Amino acid sequence: MTALGGLVLVVAGCGPSRVRVSYRPSNGSRATYRIEVHAVAVTRIADLAPHRSVDDEVLIARHAVLGAQGGDRQVRVELSSPGGELRTFVVRIDRAAQLTEVQEIEGLPAQVLGGLGLSEIFPEAAGAPPERALAPGDRWTIDQPVRIGGPSARLTGSGRLASLGLRHGRKVATIESDFRLPVDRTTGDSPTRLHLQGTQTTTATA
C-alpha cells in the first residue's frame, strides 16, 4: 500500500540528521491521500488446488481536521475509488497518523453499521514510529494487539525511516513498514459460509 498526497507528518529537528515524526495538524487543515492497494490472496479449501487472486485498487482519501482530543485529532474522511460510491467517516487519529477509533459512518454512530473492513484500510497504529529521535535507516519492531471485529490478534513486523527530503518545498519523511496479521474468521451465511485461516502480510510506504 502506498499513501501519497497532503503532508501530515511533522518533522522536528533533534540534532544532526535526526528527527521526531508525529501528527500535529492544526484545526481546519486538509490533506488528500492516494492509496494504491495491491492485494494477493491464496485460498486453500480442503484437498482442492490453491486458488490465487490478485486485486489492484486505487483509493482517494480526503481528510479535514475537525478538532483535537488530547494528543489525538478528530478527522472527517471522505473515501472514494474510481467509479465507486463516496463513503464518509469521522475518525480519531493518533500522533503517528494512524486510526485509533471510528466514531461515525455516513453521519451514523460507527456501532450501527458494524465492521466494514476499515481496519484493513487504516491498520490500527500499524508501523507507528517510536517516540525517540530517528535517523534515516533506523528500524523499529512492530508488536501490538489489534482487534478486527472479533477476538484480538497480534500484529508483528518492522518499520524503517527510509529517507528525509523535500517534496513541493515541504519537509517530508518516508517510512516503510512490513507487518503480518493472523486471520481467523468466518464469512458468509450457510450454505456458503467459509472459515478463513491464514496470515495477512502488508508492505506499506508512507
Solvent accessible surface area in square Angstrom, and as a share of the most:
residue,aa,sasa,rsa
1,M,60,0.27
2,T,40,0.23
3,A,27,0.21
4,L,68,0.34
5,G,51,0.49
6,G,27,0.26
7,L,56,0.28
8,V,24,0.14
9,L,22,0.11
10,V,55,0.32
11,V,30,0.18
12,A,42,0.32
13,G,71,0.69
14,C,44,0.26
15,G,50,0.48
16,P,128,0.81
17,S,83,0.54
18,R,103,0.38
19,V,13,0.07
20,R,111,0.40
21,V,5,0.03
22,S,15,0.10
23,Y,5,0.02
24,R,130,0.47
25,P,20,0.12
26,S,78,0.51
27,N,102,0.53
28,G,54,0.52
29,S,38,0.25
30,R,181,0.66
31,A,12,0.09
32,T,59,0.34
33,Y,29,0.11
34,R,104,0.38
35,I,11,0.06
36,E,66,0.29
37,V,49,0.28
38,H,116,0.52
39,A,46,0.35
40,V,68,0.39
41,A,52,0.40
42,V,71,0.41
43,T,48,0.28
44,R,173,0.63
45,I,82,0.41
46,A,100,0.77
47,D,146,0.76
48,L,124,0.62
49,A,87,0.68
50,P,79,0.50
51,H,119,0.53
52,R,153,0.56
53,S,40,0.26
54,V,67,0.38
55,D,92,0.48
56,D,105,0.54
57,E,87,0.39
58,V,42,0.24
59,L,19,0.10
60,I,39,0.20
61,A,1,0.01
62,R,117,0.43
63,H,20,0.09
64,A,7,0.06
65,V,10,0.06
66,L,81,0.40
67,G,14,0.14
68,A,59,0.46
69,Q,77,0.34
70,G,76,0.73
71,G,57,0.55
72,D,23,0.12
73,R,37,0.14
74,Q,48,0.21
75,V,0,0.00
76,R,74,0.27
77,V,0,0.00
78,E,56,0.25
79,L,12,0.06
80,S,25,0.16
81,S,28,0.18
82,P,112,0.70
83,G,95,0.91
84,G,43,0.41
85,E,139,0.62
86,L,89,0.44
87,R,78,0.28
88,T,35,0.21
89,F,6,0.02
90,V,19,0.11
91,V,2,0.01
92,R,63,0.23
93,I,8,0.04
94,D,24,0.12
95,R,66,0.24
96,A,4,0.03
97,A,30,0.23
98,Q,44,0.20
99,L,14,0.07
100,T,48,0.28
101,E,71,0.32
102,V,31,0.18
103,Q,42,0.19
104,E,68,0.30
105,I,2,0.01
106,E,78,0.35
107,G,59,0.57
108,L,83,0.41
109,P,62,0.39
110,A,18,0.14
111,Q,150,0.66
112,V,91,0.52
113,L,75,0.37
114,G,41,0.40
115,G,75,0.72
116,L,75,0.37
117,G,35,0.33
118,L,18,0.09
119,S,30,0.20
120,E,59,0.27
121,I,42,0.21
122,F,28,0.11
123,P,21,0.13
124,E,68,0.31
125,A,21,0.16
126,A,7,0.05
127,G,5,0.05
128,A,29,0.22
129,P,4,0.03
130,P,31,0.19
131,E,114,0.51
132,R,119,0.43
133,A,18,0.14
134,L,1,0.00
135,A,18,0.14
136,P,62,0.39
137,G,39,0.37
138,D,38,0.20
139,R,152,0.55
140,W,21,0.07
141,T,112,0.65
142,I,6,0.03
143,D,80,0.42
144,Q,40,0.18
145,P,79,0.50
146,V,11,0.06
147,R,151,0.55
148,I,46,0.23
149,G,83,0.80
150,G,27,0.26
151,P,126,0.79
152,S,62,0.40
153,A,32,0.25
154,R,120,0.44
155,L,6,0.03
156,T,47,0.27
157,G,11,0.11
158,S,41,0.26
159,G,1,0.01
160,R,65,0.24
161,L,0,0.00
162,A,21,0.17
163,S,50,0.32
164,L,63,0.31
165,G,36,0.35
166,L,131,0.65
167,R,120,0.44
168,H,174,0.78
169,G,68,0.66
170,R,139,0.51
171,K,141,0.60
172,V,32,0.18
173,A,8,0.06
174,T,40,0.23
175,I,15,0.07
176,E,60,0.27
177,S,8,0.05
178,D,62,0.32
179,F,8,0.03
180,R,108,0.39
181,L,13,0.06
182,P,73,0.46
183,V,29,0.17
184,D,89,0.46
185,R,90,0.33
186,T,73,0.42
187,T,54,0.31
188,G,51,0.49
189,D,108,0.56
190,S,83,0.54
191,P,134,0.84
192,T,100,0.58
193,R,137,0.50
194,L,82,0.41
195,H,112,0.50
196,L,64,0.32
197,Q,140,0.62
198,G,39,0.38
199,T,89,0.52
200,Q,64,0.28
201,T,96,0.56
202,T,25,0.15
203,T,82,0.48
204,A,13,0.10
205,T,46,0.27
206,A,63,0.49
